[in-house]
Every structure is written in structure tokens, then in C-alpha cells.
Amino acid sequence: MNVAQQCMSQKKMKINVQTGLLDQALFKPTDHCDERPEQVDIDTIIIHNISLPPGEFGGSAIEEFFCGELDRQAHPYFAEIAHLRVAPHILIKRNGDIIQFVPFHLRAWHAGESNFQGRARCNDFSIGIELEGSDIQPFEDIQYIQLSAMTNALLSMYHLSRDRIVGHADVAPGRKTDPGPMFDWDYFKGNLK
């Protein structure tokens, strides 16, 4: 058993069926979400990466962006994106902290224009997970540990298939590249149950 598997065996995460919230996440609600269409099952997990400003880590800019509170004057790039209304269900920061913005049963606005296996509007049937990171820097071990533990809880709760865990690039090719070439899919999937 490797270090990640040992940590995960001690860190069982649970999802509250009524609230749609992860027990080990800080909940920061956003209104960048809405109800899922009726009779649409959650059957996909989409992994993203984000850093704000681009290539920089730490601070609260990502959370502010997802909650519609980004200060346009704090950085030139922020003025370009502050008007966007986007949010994932979950953010995993570089230090392993987990922040939930949208309950899993609601539709988070994370994938944008997207298509997976012939189905458009991936937000309708997916859960979006953002990792604080970039396409050009390795992710932290603690992020993989947290992501794997959370994904195991999601797989169990929603009876999902491992082959429906994809990157943003898979559902928006040509438009998106995340989680990027630095994301270790083999390591991540090797830690799933």
C-alpha cells in the first residue's frame, strides 16, 4: 500500500444525501448554479485546473471568482474574467483544503459549451472538480489524496463508472486543455477503489 492509499484508508469521505454536501469540505455557496434537468442522472465527473492570477497559487481569488466577488482592480487579468458566472461543485487547493460551492444534486456551471460521448451540455449530468493548478506544473500529492478520497465517495454515492471520469479537455477539445499534461491520470485512478 503506497502513502496515498494509506492516507485515503484513514480518510473516508461521506456525502450527505439530503444536502448534497461533502462532510470534509468548507461550504461557500454560490449562485452560479441551478437545478439539473428532470430525469437526468449524474453519471460523469469532470476534472479541471485553475490558478488566479494564471500561474500563481494561494490567496482567495479563485473562491472570489466562483462566488462572483472577484475584485476587477486586484489584477489586470481579473478585469477580463470578473463578469463570468462559473463555478465547479468542488475546489481542491494546493494544500489539500476542499471548498464546496455547489451541492452535488444541483447543476454547477463548470464545463461551458461541452459534449461527451454524443451528449451536449455536460453540466446537466456531471460533477465538476477544480484543482488549484496549471497545465505546466505538477499537482501536489495531497491534492491527489483528497481527489481520490472524494471520487471514491462520489463513485459509491452515485454509482458512477470509472470510465466516466474525464478532463475538461475531453468534453471541450480545442477550447480547453485542463487538467493538462501534468495531471497524473494513472496515479489518480490507481488510488480509486
Beta strands, then each sheet from edge to edge (+ up, - down):
strand 1: 26-27
strand 2: 33-35
strand 3: 44-50
strand 4: 90-92
strand 5: 98-100
strand 6: 106-108
strand 7: 115-116
strand 8: 119-120
strand 9: 126-132
strand 10: 165-167
sheet 1: 1+ 5+ 4- 9- 3- 10-
sheet 2: 2+ 6-
sheet 3: 7+ 8-
end
